[in-house]
Amino acid sequence: MSKNVEYEKPIEYDMEPLYTLQVNLNSRTKQLNIWVDIVLGYFRCHRIYELSTDAFYDLQLFNNTKIRRRLNRDFITIIMEELLSLDYASWSNRDKSKLLVYWRTPKQWARIIYEYVYKA
């Protein structure tokens, strides 16, 4: 993980409601989409491809000292499950203790490669 690069977080990162799992389904969907974007941006910036689940739970990304809010473990698990369900991640081992995170889904990569080859 690169320590010299600072990830530029979106404005929503400092909004307190982002750290409380929303009850309303529409709000929760938007909230999870924001967290997926934040996690993917952070991982892309720091060039993180694979992470143990324990390290995922301990990411400073989920602790906003500016507004003194931190995601709890259950919420982080929901974010991890969302990454998996959207194909932005997969388990890299059988005991599901390591997560392989994709900056783009395999389907997005296939489209990029297809377009590159088609134009060449």
FENDA-V148852 format. One record per backbone hydrogen bond with DSSP energy under -1.0 kcal/mol. CO is the residue of the C=O (numbers start at 1). NH is the residue of the N-H. E is the energy in kcal/mol with one decimal. If there is no record, write none. Layout:
# FENDA-V148852
co=CO nh=NH e=E
co=CO nh=NH e=E
This chain:
# FENDA-V148852
co=10 nh=13 e=-1.7
co=11 nh=14 e=-1.3
co=12 nh=15 e=-2.1
co=15 nh=18 e=-1.7
co=16 nh=19 e=-2.1
co=17 nh=20 e=-1.3
co=24 nh=28 e=-2.9
co=25 nh=29 e=-2.4
co=26 nh=30 e=-2.1
co=27 nh=31 e=-2.6
co=28 nh=32 e=-3.0
co=29 nh=33 e=-2.2
co=30 nh=34 e=-2.1
co=31 nh=35 e=-2.3
co=32 nh=36 e=-2.7
co=33 nh=37 e=-2.2
co=34 nh=38 e=-2.5
co=35 nh=39 e=-2.9
co=36 nh=40 e=-2.8
co=37 nh=41 e=-2.4
co=38 nh=42 e=-2.5
co=39 nh=43 e=-2.9
co=40 nh=44 e=-2.6
co=41 nh=45 e=-2.6
co=42 nh=46 e=-2.2
co=43 nh=48 e=-2.5
co=46 nh=2 e=-1.0
co=49 nh=101 e=-3.5
co=51 nh=99 e=-3.3
co=52 nh=56 e=-2.3
co=53 nh=57 e=-2.3
co=54 nh=58 e=-1.3
co=56 nh=59 e=-1.3
co=59 nh=62 e=-1.5
co=60 nh=63 e=-2.2
co=62 nh=71 e=-2.5
co=64 nh=69 e=-2.2
co=69 nh=64 e=-3.0
co=72 nh=76 e=-2.1
co=73 nh=77 e=-2.2
co=74 nh=78 e=-1.8
co=75 nh=79 e=-2.0
co=76 nh=80 e=-2.4
co=77 nh=81 e=-2.6
co=78 nh=82 e=-2.1
co=79 nh=83 e=-2.3
co=80 nh=84 e=-2.0
co=81 nh=85 e=-2.6
co=82 nh=86 e=-1.9
co=83 nh=88 e=-2.5
co=84 nh=87 e=-1.3
co=88 nh=102 e=-3.5
co=90 nh=100 e=-3.4
co=93 nh=96 e=-1.2
co=97 nh=53 e=-2.6
co=98 nh=92 e=-2.4
co=99 nh=51 e=-2.3
co=100 nh=90 e=-2.1
co=105 nh=109 e=-2.4
co=106 nh=110 e=-2.4
co=107 nh=111 e=-2.0
co=108 nh=112 e=-2.2
co=109 nh=113 e=-2.8
co=110 nh=114 e=-2.7
co=111 nh=115 e=-2.6
co=112 nh=116 e=-2.1
co=113 nh=117 e=-2.7
co=114 nh=118 e=-2.9
co=115 nh=119 e=-2.0
co=116 nh=120 e=-1.3
